[in-house]
Amino acid sequence: MPLWLDPSLEFIIDRFDGVRFTMLDKTKRVVCRVSLEALQDRAARDRTDQTDLGGVFETYRSRIESIASKRYDKGELCPLIRSGDF
């Protein structure tokens, strides 16, 4: 079952680990993560500020959430989005 946007829209930036965010499987919260490397690589390709992790996350949030949902559907209970994923 696909994951859905968590209406709280909360995400946590970790300067060493990337961004953690939650999505919903019905009413169950699922913790997802996009790696620091993935965000920095995406920013480098876009020639934007690699230190603005929140900005990169927000710009690509819908794409990141889609990838997390697909990984969850394939059995990854805490989806991790890596650089090669987007």
Secondary structure, DSSP 8 states (H G I E B T S, - for coil): ---EE-TT--EEEETTTEEEEEEEETTEEEEEEEEHHHHHHHHHHHT--TT-HHHHHHHTHHHHHHHHHHHHHTT-SS-EE-GGG-
